[in-house]
Amino acid sequence: SVGEKFDAERFTTRIKRCGVDFVTFHARCNMGMAYYDTAVGIRHPGLNFDLFGDLAEACRNAGIALSAYFNVGFSREEGIRHRDWTTLYFDGQSYIEPRTFPSSMSMCYNSPYRDHLLAMVREVAGRYPVAGFFFDCMSPFACICPICIREMKERGIDWNNQQEVIEFGRFSAARMADDLSAELKTFSSEYLIYFNNIGLEDQADSGTYLECECLPCRDSYEYLPVMARFMRPLGKQCINMTGRFNRWGDFGSIRYEAALRYELAYGLANDLRPNIGDHLHPDGSLNEAVLHLVEKLYREFQACEAWFENMTPEAEIAVVYP
């Protein structure tokens, strides 16, 4: 009964009232489940309608830009069905601990999974009025599957050297990003595209904007100040992506208002636009406590928009950070 209470019009009307003009929503999650009518992937077995499609149409009608979320590095269900698509780690294991986590099984960017993912992305780009794509968890996995070993041998890379294998993983992830970006640009040159966990310099050409993914409860309050200053000179629009919760996957919590206000204000002072992550309840119903918090904070910042709309942050000192 996934999404049985989801009303796309009600959802977009409510977030529009908060001042939201851009939203990222799952087309496919880290379990490998699609939330749209896919002919290529695996639609969530508990979903009996085109949830993402309904949302895309409602967002278009409401004037909200919608970005399609795809988890690239993890796809548990597809990994179970296609073991040859998964990463084989340096210790010979195909699972990492804890094995009950969605991230215990990662995907090889050089396997047939690559063409499968490209086909799903083409599906969404060709079918729905989306403004962009967010590709998540594109970490440089140290894969020594037969496909990767074959290419490493061709490139003269010592596949017995773990550091060289990790560097090859970084190359493979960046190449995957390049392929995804090139495919999407055949549909539109205006897409907002970001690759999470790809080095910011590595996606200078493939990505079109940047996001700083930061939950201070997990990443510490040192992280945003450093990343904001690192991202600013790279010449792209930057987004400050935090969450209303304390940890990714923490479904029940809600952040202190003062903490969330501080983080969003700090981001804005460094030319990073606010983006508050949330969890949609499995049945699709809205959490009014969360929406009330978002609306309150966004209205405060919108009242100040004239002061940061076209600003250019000026640097006076350099920060050296290991």
Wavefront OBJ file of the C-alpha trace (Angstrom):
o trace
v 0.000 0.000 0.000
v 2.915 2.368 -0.691
v 1.670 5.877 -1.440
v -2.010 5.011 -1.014
v -2.669 8.389 0.674
v -0.411 10.402 -1.636
v -2.196 13.282 -3.342
v 0.189 15.014 -5.738
v -1.938 18.164 -6.029
v -2.252 18.490 -2.255
v 1.474 17.851 -1.829
v 2.569 20.502 -4.352
v 0.010 23.036 -3.085
v 1.326 22.578 0.451
v 5.030 22.875 -0.391
v 4.288 25.822 -2.704
v 2.766 27.564 0.319
v 6.077 26.996 2.101
v 7.847 28.879 -0.701
v 9.377 25.786 -2.336
v 10.309 26.263 -5.997
v 12.577 23.223 -6.441
v 12.151 19.671 -5.143
v 14.143 16.463 -5.598
v 12.087 13.279 -5.404
v 12.917 9.598 -5.846
v 12.442 8.127 -9.293
v 14.414 5.153 -7.956
v 15.713 4.537 -4.436
v 18.776 2.811 -2.981
v 16.866 -0.469 -2.749
v 16.528 -0.488 -6.547
v 12.787 0.233 -6.478
v 11.259 2.541 -9.087
v 8.364 4.833 -8.181
v 7.191 5.329 -11.749
v 5.811 3.077 -14.479
v 9.066 1.577 -15.699
v 9.517 -0.932 -18.487
v 13.211 -1.313 -17.634
v 13.575 -1.366 -13.854
v 11.638 -2.810 -10.902
v 8.593 -0.858 -9.792
v 8.029 -1.032 -6.038
v 5.777 -4.064 -5.515
v 3.622 -2.145 -3.031
v 2.906 0.700 -5.469
v -0.111 0.463 -7.775
v 0.088 3.825 -9.581
v 2.650 6.133 -11.185
v 3.606 8.157 -8.092
v 6.536 10.011 -9.674
v 4.528 10.691 -12.835
v 1.638 12.190 -10.872
v 4.073 14.362 -8.946
v 5.834 15.506 -12.131
v 2.554 16.712 -13.629
v 1.485 18.418 -10.402
v 4.867 20.155 -10.083
v 4.607 21.432 -13.655
v 1.147 22.834 -12.953
v 2.375 24.472 -9.731
v 5.495 25.993 -11.291
v 7.850 23.881 -9.146
v 11.028 22.490 -10.714
v 11.293 18.744 -10.129
v 14.580 16.837 -10.075
v 14.573 13.036 -10.399
v 16.592 11.210 -7.736
v 18.476 8.070 -8.781
v 20.691 6.128 -6.420
v 23.593 4.940 -8.559
v 25.992 3.334 -6.089
v 23.374 1.161 -4.369
v 20.541 -0.879 -5.839
v 19.888 -3.761 -3.521
v 17.069 -5.541 -5.351
v 18.791 -5.301 -8.721
v 22.016 -6.534 -7.124
v 20.216 -9.572 -5.735
v 18.748 -10.373 -9.143
v 21.977 -9.672 -11.034
v 24.937 -10.669 -8.894
v 27.308 -9.941 -11.788
v 26.319 -6.249 -11.524
v 27.620 -5.887 -7.966
v 30.955 -4.804 -6.570
v 33.466 -7.457 -5.552
v 35.514 -5.890 -2.773
v 39.249 -6.125 -2.268
v 38.880 -8.714 0.503
v 36.905 -10.975 -1.841
v 33.552 -10.184 -0.228
v 30.481 -8.903 -2.064
v 28.806 -7.597 1.105
v 30.038 -5.013 3.590
v 28.951 -4.695 7.203
v 26.346 -4.214 8.481
v 24.769 -6.577 5.987
v 21.224 -5.514 6.878
v 21.855 -1.969 5.545
v 20.756 -1.015 2.006
v 24.356 0.055 1.410
v 25.760 -3.407 2.170
v 25.670 -4.245 -1.543
v 27.103 -1.744 -4.036
v 27.040 -1.724 -7.814
v 29.894 -1.977 -10.332
v 29.921 0.995 -12.715
v 31.613 -1.069 -15.436
v 29.182 -4.000 -15.435
v 25.973 -4.297 -17.535
v 24.396 -2.267 -14.709
v 25.766 0.824 -16.499
v 23.587 0.312 -19.588
v 20.607 -0.630 -17.402
v 20.879 2.626 -15.441
v 21.264 4.692 -18.616
v 18.101 3.078 -19.970
v 16.134 4.008 -16.827
v 17.404 7.579 -16.978
v 16.362 7.800 -20.632
v 12.908 6.544 -19.594
v 12.424 9.343 -17.091
v 13.927 12.066 -19.285
v 11.783 11.055 -22.243
v 8.545 10.630 -20.338
v 8.321 13.253 -17.593
v 8.636 17.072 -17.395
v 11.641 17.117 -15.058
v 14.090 19.974 -14.513
v 17.058 17.852 -13.504
v 18.588 14.732 -12.000
v 20.308 14.007 -8.678
v 22.598 10.958 -8.807
v 23.486 9.683 -5.358
v 26.135 7.520 -3.657
v 28.622 7.520 -6.548
v 31.526 6.523 -4.344
v 34.816 5.163 -5.769
v 34.246 1.506 -4.901
v 37.372 -0.657 -4.942
v 35.955 -3.299 -7.259
v 37.973 -6.328 -8.390
v 35.257 -8.115 -10.330
v 36.374 -9.815 -13.570
v 35.186 -6.869 -15.693
v 37.185 -4.325 -13.680
v 40.293 -6.536 -13.481
v 40.229 -6.976 -17.254
v 40.216 -3.207 -17.828
v 42.785 -2.545 -15.120
v 45.143 -5.014 -16.818
v 44.585 -3.262 -20.153
v 45.429 0.078 -18.511
v 48.509 -1.253 -16.716
v 46.943 -0.856 -13.279
v 48.101 -3.236 -10.549
v 44.829 -4.762 -9.371
v 46.658 -6.237 -6.350
v 47.398 -2.703 -5.102
v 44.407 -1.478 -3.135
v 45.208 2.217 -3.603
v 45.469 1.784 -7.367
v 42.149 -0.069 -7.364
v 40.521 2.788 -5.415
v 41.885 5.296 -7.940
v 40.455 3.158 -10.747
v 37.139 3.214 -8.860
v 37.262 7.004 -8.822
v 37.941 7.010 -12.561
v 35.066 4.562 -13.160
v 32.605 6.658 -11.144
v 33.622 9.865 -12.949
v 33.293 8.104 -16.319
v 29.811 6.943 -15.323
v 28.931 10.549 -14.476
v 30.229 11.705 -17.851
v 28.110 9.070 -19.622
v 24.959 9.992 -17.707
v 25.483 13.700 -18.333
v 26.134 13.201 -22.052
v 22.982 11.102 -22.359
v 20.853 13.689 -20.577
v 22.186 16.576 -22.625
v 20.714 14.911 -25.730
v 17.316 15.595 -24.106
v 17.973 19.086 -22.712
v 20.928 21.395 -22.205
v 19.085 23.070 -19.329
v 18.923 20.157 -16.888
v 20.140 20.675 -13.327
v 22.536 17.738 -12.822
v 24.527 16.803 -9.729
v 26.556 13.700 -8.859
v 26.843 13.102 -5.121
v 30.202 11.653 -3.936
v 31.920 12.468 -7.231
v 34.752 14.925 -6.583
v 33.559 18.461 -7.299
v 36.430 19.016 -9.739
v 35.755 15.622 -11.358
v 32.279 16.792 -12.363
v 33.338 20.196 -13.657
v 31.913 19.314 -17.083
v 29.345 16.619 -16.281
v 27.539 18.412 -13.431
v 25.709 21.719 -13.817
v 25.323 22.768 -10.158
v 26.658 21.706 -6.740
v 25.116 20.520 -3.482
v 26.703 20.477 -0.049
v 25.177 17.487 1.725
v 25.584 18.253 5.414
v 23.885 17.066 8.569
v 25.898 18.705 11.371
v 24.640 16.102 13.854
v 26.571 13.566 11.774
v 29.198 15.596 9.886
v 30.032 18.064 12.709
v 29.676 21.826 12.587
v 33.113 22.157 10.984
v 31.972 20.681 7.699
v 29.673 23.359 6.249
v 32.051 26.305 6.814
v 34.860 24.513 4.983
v 32.740 23.114 2.153
v 30.901 26.398 1.575
v 34.200 28.174 0.983
v 35.530 25.336 -1.150
v 32.460 25.299 -3.405
v 32.058 29.048 -3.861
v 34.909 29.675 -6.317
v 33.960 26.764 -8.612
v 31.606 28.911 -10.682
v 28.331 27.039 -10.181
v 25.091 27.599 -8.299
v 25.427 25.895 -4.899
v 22.768 24.362 -2.666
v 23.012 23.739 1.081
v 21.305 20.374 1.589
v 20.507 19.593 5.192
v 17.636 17.609 6.731
v 14.818 18.068 9.193
v 16.105 14.929 10.954
v 19.264 14.153 12.928
v 20.630 11.283 10.815
v 19.896 10.067 7.296
v 17.269 7.371 7.746
v 16.122 8.719 11.121
v 12.408 8.737 10.411
v 10.951 9.945 13.693
v 12.890 13.071 14.628
v 12.535 16.741 13.824
v 15.393 19.210 14.150
v 15.433 22.065 16.592
v 14.189 25.199 14.879
v 17.184 27.238 16.041
v 19.657 24.699 14.654
v 17.967 24.522 11.264
v 17.717 28.321 11.085
v 21.409 28.698 11.881
v 22.521 26.219 9.211
v 20.353 27.688 6.468
v 21.371 31.234 7.370
v 25.042 30.288 7.378
v 24.641 28.737 3.949
v 22.885 31.811 2.579
v 25.657 34.038 3.946
v 28.020 31.993 1.784
v 25.760 32.002 -1.321
v 24.395 28.473 -0.790
v 20.647 28.160 -1.374
v 18.599 26.233 1.236
v 17.339 22.690 0.656
v 15.697 20.797 3.536
v 15.530 17.028 3.139
v 12.549 15.123 4.490
v 11.099 11.606 4.559
v 7.721 11.006 2.976
v 5.668 8.576 5.034
v 5.349 5.217 3.217
v 1.598 5.736 2.791
v 2.226 9.176 1.241
v 0.538 11.269 3.942
v 1.953 14.682 4.823
v 3.702 15.525 8.092
v 2.282 18.916 9.026
v 4.758 19.449 11.880
v 7.619 19.316 9.394
v 5.852 21.494 6.815
v 5.028 24.078 9.472
v 8.730 24.287 10.400
v 9.825 24.586 6.768
v 7.213 27.241 6.015
v 8.176 29.304 9.054
v 11.896 29.314 8.210
v 11.483 29.812 4.465
v 9.228 32.824 5.004
v 11.840 34.371 7.284
v 14.541 33.950 4.642
v 12.329 35.067 1.774
v 11.807 38.365 3.579
v 15.596 38.851 3.354
v 15.948 37.681 -0.244
v 16.762 41.124 -1.648
v 19.997 41.118 0.373
v 21.372 37.858 -0.997
v 19.737 37.465 -4.412
v 22.685 38.771 -6.450
v 25.440 38.885 -3.886
v 29.061 37.878 -4.393
v 30.802 36.645 -1.232
v 34.208 38.245 -0.741
v 37.121 36.289 0.726
v 39.656 38.028 2.977
v 41.728 35.069 4.168
v 42.602 31.554 3.046
v 41.667 28.502 5.078
v 44.030 25.524 4.967
v 42.234 22.306 5.923
v 43.756 18.809 5.887
l 1 2 3 4 5 6 7 8 9 10 11 12 13 14 15 16 17 18 19 20 21 22 23 24 25 26 27 28 29 30 31 32 33 34 35 36 37 38 39 40 41 42 43 44 45 46 47 48 49 50 51 52 53 54 55 56 57 58 59 60 61 62 63 64 65 66 67 68 69 70 71 72 73 74 75 76 77 78 79 80 81 82 83 84 85 86 87 88 89 90 91 92 93 94 95 96 97 98 99 100 101 102 103 104 105 106 107 108 109 110 111 112 113 114 115 116 117 118 119 120 121 122 123 124 125 126 127 128 129 130 131 132 133 134 135 136 137 138 139 140 141 142 143 144 145 146 147 148 149 150 151 152 153 154 155 156 157 158 159 160 161 162 163 164 165 166 167 168 169 170 171 172 173 174 175 176 177 178 179 180 181 182 183 184 185 186 187 188 189 190 191 192 193 194 195 196 197 198 199 200 201 202 203 204 205 206 207 208 209 210 211 212 213 214 215 216 217 218 219 220 221 222 223 224 225 226 227 228 229 230 231 232 233 234 235 236 237 238 239 240 241 242 243 244 245 246 247 248 249 250 251 252 253 254 255 256 257 258 259 260 261 262 263 264 265 266 267 268 269 270 271 272 273 274 275 276 277 278 279 280 281 282 283 284 285 286 287 288 289 290 291 292 293 294 295 296 297 298 299 300 301 302 303 304 305 306 307 308 309 310 311 312 313 314 315 316 317 318 319 320 321 322
